[in-house]
Amino acid sequence: MYVSTLSEGTFGEKRFREVVITNGVLGRVEPKALLGSVLSLQEIDLESNYLTYFPAEEIPLYTNLESLNLRGNKLTSLANILSQTLMDVKLDGNPMGHVPVDFLQDVPELQIFSCSSCGLTEIQTGTFTRGPQLRFVDLGYNELTFLPEGAFDLAPFDSMLVLSDNKLSSVAKGAINGVTFELEIQDNQFEQLYEDVWRPVFENTTNVSLYKNPLLCDCDTAWLITDQDIVYKYLGIGDCKNGTYFHELDPAYYEEMC
């Protein structure tokens, strides 16, 4: 049996802790479809369906909801998420195109947010700075080209930011804050890594993935090449546009020439 719509009364008087409908043909969840479980529902997993509408405006009513997984659907927009209990929101693979600056304005327990392959073209200042528990953000495989100041401020405990496989070529000073465990910026369009922007980020992050960027490795990158602690401890495999790995570059050359 394939379910294409969840409407008010679909579940009658039944109450659930989990609603899991995946890899199906579900196209719409109508308002009030899940309200019978408003006090008991902890997880909603509707991954890999054909959803074009989900009543996110009702999320504040679910006082025990912890996880919302809508990955792999057809959602082009979603009401701002308000919840005192949600810890995990996954929207990957929906053609949303945009995450409003106030989309996550009041989700104090949120720890994990992902919207990879969502067609995002920009992130506004303050979009990912309001969650005191937010420690994992995945925005890989989008169309981002620039990050403004104050775009990200994650909780500084084992936090991870994934921005790989975008089109990033420029980042403002102070755009990335609080990332302590891993930063993935591989497969972008960075040609330069300016010290005032990147040194604070690299020094506070345990792992940085930088490979597959067309880095020129000229004097604007000298600060990085001459700091072998960063090259070996933090950057792992990184290379220049000409294919030379960071650890193969001669720091003495940069100290003399730059």
C-alpha positions as a Markdown table, in Angstrom:
| # | Residue | x | y | z |
|---|---|---|---|---|
| 1 | Met | 0.0 | 0.0 | 0.0 |
| 2 | Tyr | 1.4 | 3.4 | -1.0 |
| 3 | Val | 0.4 | 6.5 | 0.9 |
| 4 | Ser | 0.4 | 9.8 | -1.1 |
| 5 | Thr | -1.3 | 12.1 | 1.4 |
| 6 | Leu | -1.5 | 12.3 | 5.2 |
| 7 | Ser | -4.6 | 14.2 | 6.1 |
| 8 | Glu | -6.5 | 15.0 | 9.3 |
| 9 | Gly | -8.0 | 11.8 | 10.6 |
| 10 | Thr | -5.6 | 9.4 | 8.8 |
| 11 | Phe | -4.5 | 7.8 | 12.0 |
| 12 | Gly | -7.7 | 8.2 | 13.9 |
| 13 | Glu | -7.2 | 8.1 | 17.7 |
| 14 | Lys | -3.8 | 6.4 | 17.4 |
| 15 | Arg | -0.8 | 8.0 | 19.1 |
| 16 | Phe | 2.8 | 7.5 | 18.0 |
| 17 | Arg | 6.3 | 8.2 | 19.3 |
| 18 | Glu | 7.7 | 7.8 | 15.8 |
| 19 | Val | 6.3 | 8.3 | 12.3 |
| 20 | Val | 8.5 | 6.7 | 9.7 |
| 21 | Ile | 7.4 | 6.7 | 6.0 |
| 22 | Thr | 10.4 | 6.4 | 3.7 |
| 23 | Asn | 11.2 | 5.6 | 0.1 |
| 24 | Gly | 7.6 | 6.0 | -0.9 |
| 25 | Val | 5.3 | 8.3 | -2.8 |
| 26 | Leu | 4.1 | 10.6 | 0.0 |
| 27 | Gly | 3.5 | 14.0 | -1.6 |
| 28 | Arg | 1.8 | 16.0 | 1.1 |
| 29 | Val | 1.2 | 16.1 | 4.9 |
| 30 | Glu | -1.9 | 18.1 | 5.5 |
| 31 | Pro | -2.3 | 20.4 | 8.6 |
| 32 | Lys | -3.5 | 18.5 | 11.7 |
| 33 | Ala | -2.6 | 15.2 | 10.2 |
| 34 | Leu | -0.3 | 14.3 | 13.1 |
| 35 | Leu | -1.9 | 16.3 | 15.9 |
| 36 | Gly | -3.2 | 13.1 | 17.6 |
| 37 | Ser | 0.4 | 12.5 | 18.6 |
| 38 | Val | 1.1 | 16.1 | 19.6 |
| 39 | Leu | 2.3 | 15.1 | 23.1 |
| 40 | Ser | 4.0 | 11.8 | 22.3 |
| 41 | Leu | 5.8 | 12.3 | 18.9 |
| 42 | Gln | 9.6 | 12.2 | 19.2 |
| 43 | Glu | 10.6 | 11.5 | 15.6 |
| 44 | Ile | 9.3 | 12.3 | 12.1 |
| 45 | Asp | 11.2 | 10.5 | 9.3 |
| 46 | Leu | 9.7 | 11.1 | 5.8 |
| 47 | Glu | 13.0 | 10.7 | 3.9 |
| 48 | Ser | 12.9 | 9.9 | 0.1 |
| 49 | Asn | 9.4 | 10.7 | -0.8 |
| 50 | Tyr | 7.8 | 13.4 | -3.1 |
| 51 | Leu | 6.8 | 15.9 | -0.4 |
| 52 | Thr | 5.9 | 19.3 | -1.7 |
| 53 | Tyr | 4.3 | 20.5 | 1.5 |
| 54 | Phe | 4.9 | 19.8 | 5.2 |
| 55 | Pro | 3.1 | 21.8 | 8.0 |
| 56 | Ala | 6.2 | 23.1 | 9.7 |
| 57 | Glu | 4.1 | 25.9 | 11.3 |
| 58 | Glu | 2.7 | 23.2 | 13.6 |
| 59 | Ile | 6.1 | 22.0 | 15.0 |
| 60 | Pro | 5.8 | 24.2 | 18.2 |
| 61 | Leu | 2.8 | 22.1 | 19.2 |
| 62 | Tyr | 4.9 | 18.9 | 19.4 |
| 63 | Thr | 6.4 | 19.3 | 22.8 |
| 64 | Asn | 8.6 | 16.2 | 22.7 |
| 65 | Leu | 9.7 | 16.2 | 19.1 |
| 66 | Glu | 13.5 | 15.7 | 18.8 |
| 67 | Ser | 14.2 | 14.7 | 15.2 |
| 68 | Leu | 12.8 | 15.9 | 11.9 |
| 69 | Asn | 14.1 | 14.2 | 8.7 |
| 70 | Leu | 12.7 | 15.4 | 5.4 |
| 71 | Arg | 15.7 | 14.5 | 3.2 |
| 72 | Gly | 15.2 | 13.7 | -0.4 |
| 73 | Asn | 11.9 | 15.3 | -1.1 |
| 74 | Lys | 10.6 | 18.1 | -3.4 |
| 75 | Leu | 10.1 | 20.9 | -0.8 |
| 76 | Thr | 10.8 | 24.4 | -2.2 |
| 77 | Ser | 10.0 | 26.2 | 1.0 |
| 78 | Leu | 9.2 | 25.5 | 4.6 |
| 79 | Ala | 7.8 | 27.7 | 7.4 |
| 80 | Asn | 10.4 | 28.9 | 10.0 |
| 81 | Ile | 11.1 | 26.2 | 12.5 |
| 82 | Leu | 10.2 | 27.0 | 16.1 |
| 83 | Ser | 10.7 | 24.3 | 18.7 |
| 84 | Gln | 12.0 | 24.0 | 22.3 |
| 85 | Thr | 12.9 | 20.3 | 21.9 |
| 86 | Leu | 14.1 | 19.7 | 18.3 |
| 87 | Met | 17.8 | 18.5 | 18.2 |
| 88 | Asp | 18.1 | 17.3 | 14.6 |
| 89 | Val | 16.8 | 18.7 | 11.4 |
| 90 | Lys | 17.7 | 17.2 | 8.0 |
| 91 | Leu | 16.5 | 18.8 | 4.7 |
| 92 | Asp | 19.2 | 17.5 | 2.3 |
| 93 | Gly | 18.2 | 17.1 | -1.3 |
| 94 | Asn | 15.2 | 19.5 | -1.3 |
| 95 | Pro | 15.3 | 22.2 | -3.9 |
| 96 | Met | 14.7 | 25.0 | -1.4 |
| 97 | Gly | 17.2 | 27.5 | -2.9 |
| 98 | His | 17.3 | 29.6 | 0.3 |
| 99 | Val | 17.5 | 29.3 | 4.0 |
| 100 | Pro | 15.9 | 32.5 | 5.5 |
| 101 | Val | 18.0 | 34.3 | 8.2 |
| 102 | Asp | 15.3 | 33.6 | 10.8 |
| 103 | Phe | 14.6 | 30.0 | 9.7 |
| 104 | Leu | 16.2 | 28.7 | 12.9 |
| 105 | Gln | 15.6 | 31.7 | 15.1 |
| 106 | Asp | 14.1 | 29.8 | 18.1 |
| 107 | Val | 15.4 | 26.2 | 18.2 |
| 108 | Pro | 17.6 | 26.4 | 21.4 |
| 109 | Glu | 18.3 | 22.6 | 21.6 |
| 110 | Leu | 19.2 | 22.2 | 17.9 |
| 111 | Gln | 22.5 | 20.3 | 17.5 |
| 112 | Ile | 22.4 | 19.1 | 13.9 |
| 113 | Phe | 21.2 | 20.8 | 10.8 |
| 114 | Ser | 21.8 | 19.7 | 7.2 |
| 115 | Cys | 20.7 | 21.1 | 3.9 |
| 116 | Ser | 23.2 | 19.7 | 1.4 |
| 117 | Ser | 22.2 | 19.6 | -2.3 |
| 118 | Cys | 19.4 | 22.2 | -1.6 |
| 119 | Gly | 20.4 | 24.6 | -4.3 |
| 120 | Leu | 21.5 | 27.3 | -1.8 |
| 121 | Thr | 23.1 | 30.3 | -3.4 |
| 122 | Glu | 23.7 | 32.5 | -0.3 |
| 123 | Ile | 23.9 | 32.5 | 3.5 |
| 124 | Gln | 22.9 | 35.7 | 5.3 |
| 125 | Thr | 24.6 | 37.1 | 8.4 |
| 126 | Gly | 23.2 | 35.5 | 11.5 |
| 127 | Thr | 21.6 | 32.5 | 9.9 |
| 128 | Phe | 23.6 | 30.0 | 11.9 |
| 129 | Thr | 24.5 | 32.0 | 15.0 |
| 130 | Arg | 21.5 | 31.6 | 17.3 |
| 131 | Gly | 21.8 | 28.0 | 18.5 |
| 132 | Pro | 23.7 | 27.5 | 21.7 |
| 133 | Gln | 23.9 | 23.8 | 21.1 |
| 134 | Leu | 24.4 | 23.8 | 17.3 |
| 135 | Arg | 27.5 | 21.7 | 16.6 |
| 136 | Phe | 27.1 | 20.2 | 13.1 |
| 137 | Val | 26.0 | 22.0 | 10.0 |
| 138 | Asp | 26.2 | 20.4 | 6.5 |
| 139 | Leu | 25.7 | 22.7 | 3.5 |
| 140 | Gly | 27.8 | 20.7 | 1.0 |
| 141 | Tyr | 26.9 | 20.4 | -2.7 |
| 142 | Asn | 25.2 | 23.8 | -3.0 |
| 143 | Glu | 25.9 | 26.9 | -5.1 |
| 144 | Leu | 27.5 | 29.1 | -2.4 |
| 145 | Thr | 30.1 | 31.6 | -3.7 |
| 146 | Phe | 30.6 | 33.9 | -0.6 |
| 147 | Leu | 30.2 | 33.9 | 3.2 |
| 148 | Pro | 29.5 | 37.2 | 5.0 |
| 149 | Glu | 30.7 | 38.1 | 8.4 |
| 150 | Gly | 28.8 | 36.4 | 11.1 |
| 151 | Ala | 27.4 | 33.6 | 8.9 |
| 152 | Phe | 28.3 | 30.8 | 11.3 |
| 153 | Asp | 28.9 | 30.7 | 15.1 |
| 154 | Leu | 28.7 | 27.0 | 16.3 |
| 155 | Ala | 28.9 | 25.6 | 19.8 |
| 156 | Pro | 32.6 | 25.2 | 20.5 |
| 157 | Phe | 32.6 | 21.5 | 21.4 |
| 158 | Asp | 33.6 | 19.0 | 18.7 |
| 159 | Ser | 31.7 | 21.1 | 16.2 |
| 160 | Met | 31.9 | 20.5 | 12.4 |
| 161 | Leu | 31.0 | 22.6 | 9.4 |
| 162 | Val | 30.7 | 21.1 | 5.9 |
| 163 | Leu | 30.9 | 23.5 | 3.0 |
| 164 | Ser | 32.5 | 21.2 | 0.5 |
| 165 | Asp | 31.5 | 21.0 | -3.2 |
| 166 | Asn | 30.2 | 24.6 | -3.4 |
| 167 | Lys | 31.6 | 27.5 | -5.5 |
| 168 | Leu | 33.1 | 29.4 | -2.7 |
| 169 | Ser | 35.8 | 31.9 | -3.7 |
| 170 | Ser | 35.6 | 34.5 | -1.0 |
| 171 | Val | 34.9 | 34.6 | 2.8 |
| 172 | Ala | 34.6 | 37.6 | 4.9 |
| 173 | Lys | 36.6 | 38.1 | 8.1 |
| 174 | Gly | 34.6 | 36.6 | 11.0 |
| 175 | Ala | 32.3 | 34.5 | 8.8 |
| 176 | Ile | 33.2 | 31.2 | 10.5 |
| 177 | Asn | 33.3 | 31.0 | 14.3 |
| 178 | Gly | 33.2 | 28.2 | 16.8 |
| 179 | Val | 34.3 | 25.4 | 14.5 |
| 180 | Thr | 36.6 | 23.3 | 16.7 |
| 181 | Phe | 36.7 | 19.7 | 15.3 |
| 182 | Glu | 36.4 | 19.7 | 11.5 |
| 183 | Leu | 36.0 | 22.2 | 8.6 |
| 184 | Glu | 35.4 | 20.8 | 5.1 |
| 185 | Ile | 36.0 | 23.4 | 2.4 |
| 186 | Gln | 37.4 | 21.1 | -0.3 |
| 187 | Asp | 36.1 | 21.2 | -3.9 |
| 188 | Asn | 35.5 | 25.0 | -4.0 |
| 189 | Gln | 37.0 | 27.9 | -5.9 |
| 190 | Phe | 39.4 | 29.4 | -3.4 |
| 191 | Glu | 42.5 | 30.9 | -5.1 |
| 192 | Gln | 43.7 | 32.9 | -2.0 |
| 193 | Leu | 43.7 | 32.2 | 1.7 |
| 194 | Tyr | 44.1 | 35.6 | 3.4 |
| 195 | Glu | 45.6 | 35.5 | 6.9 |
| 196 | Asp | 43.2 | 37.8 | 8.7 |
| 197 | Val | 40.3 | 35.6 | 7.5 |
| 198 | Trp | 41.7 | 32.1 | 7.9 |
| 199 | Arg | 44.4 | 32.1 | 10.6 |
| 200 | Pro | 41.8 | 32.3 | 13.5 |
| 201 | Val | 39.7 | 29.6 | 11.8 |
| 202 | Phe | 42.6 | 27.2 | 11.2 |
| 203 | Glu | 44.2 | 27.6 | 14.6 |
| 204 | Asn | 41.0 | 26.8 | 16.4 |
| 205 | Thr | 40.0 | 23.8 | 14.2 |
| 206 | Thr | 41.5 | 20.3 | 14.6 |
| 207 | Asn | 41.0 | 19.2 | 11.0 |
| 208 | Val | 40.7 | 21.3 | 7.8 |
| 209 | Ser | 40.0 | 19.7 | 4.4 |
| 210 | Leu | 41.3 | 22.0 | 1.6 |
| 211 | Tyr | 42.1 | 19.8 | -1.4 |
| 212 | Lys | 40.7 | 20.5 | -4.9 |
| 213 | Asn | 40.8 | 24.2 | -4.6 |
| 214 | Pro | 42.7 | 26.2 | -7.3 |
| 215 | Leu | 45.0 | 27.8 | -4.8 |
| 216 | Leu | 47.7 | 30.0 | -6.3 |
| 217 | Cys | 50.1 | 29.5 | -3.4 |
| 218 | Asp | 51.6 | 32.9 | -3.9 |
| 219 | Cys | 52.6 | 35.5 | -1.3 |
| 220 | Asp | 49.1 | 35.9 | 0.0 |
| 221 | Thr | 49.4 | 32.3 | 1.2 |
| 222 | Ala | 53.0 | 32.7 | 2.6 |
| 223 | Trp | 51.7 | 32.9 | 6.2 |
| 224 | Leu | 50.3 | 29.5 | 5.8 |
| 225 | Ile | 53.2 | 27.8 | 4.1 |
| 226 | Thr | 55.7 | 29.2 | 6.6 |
| 227 | Asp | 53.7 | 28.0 | 9.6 |
| 228 | Gln | 54.5 | 24.3 | 9.5 |
| 229 | Asp | 52.4 | 23.6 | 12.6 |
| 230 | Ile | 49.3 | 24.5 | 10.6 |
| 231 | Val | 50.5 | 22.7 | 7.4 |
| 232 | Tyr | 51.2 | 19.4 | 9.2 |
| 233 | Lys | 48.8 | 19.4 | 12.1 |
| 234 | Tyr | 45.7 | 21.0 | 10.7 |
| 235 | Leu | 45.5 | 20.9 | 7.0 |
| 236 | Gly | 46.2 | 17.3 | 6.1 |
| 237 | Ile | 46.1 | 16.9 | 2.3 |
| 238 | Gly | 46.1 | 20.2 | 0.6 |
| 239 | Asp | 47.5 | 21.2 | -2.7 |
| 240 | Cys | 48.1 | 24.2 | -5.0 |
| 241 | Lys | 46.5 | 24.8 | -8.4 |
| 242 | Asn | 49.7 | 23.3 | -10.1 |
| 243 | Gly | 49.3 | 20.1 | -8.1 |
| 244 | Thr | 52.1 | 20.7 | -5.6 |
| 245 | Tyr | 51.1 | 19.6 | -2.1 |
| 246 | Phe | 51.5 | 22.1 | 0.8 |
| 247 | His | 54.1 | 20.0 | 2.6 |
| 248 | Glu | 56.2 | 19.9 | -0.6 |
| 249 | Leu | 56.6 | 23.7 | -0.7 |
| 250 | Asp | 59.7 | 25.3 | 0.7 |
| 251 | Pro | 59.0 | 27.7 | 3.6 |
| 252 | Ala | 62.4 | 29.3 | 3.1 |
| 253 | Tyr | 61.5 | 30.4 | -0.4 |
| 254 | Tyr | 58.4 | 32.2 | 0.9 |
| 255 | Glu | 60.3 | 33.8 | 3.8 |
| 256 | Glu | 62.8 | 35.2 | 1.4 |
| 257 | Met | 60.6 | 36.2 | -1.5 |
| 258 | Cys | 57.5 | 37.4 | 0.3 |
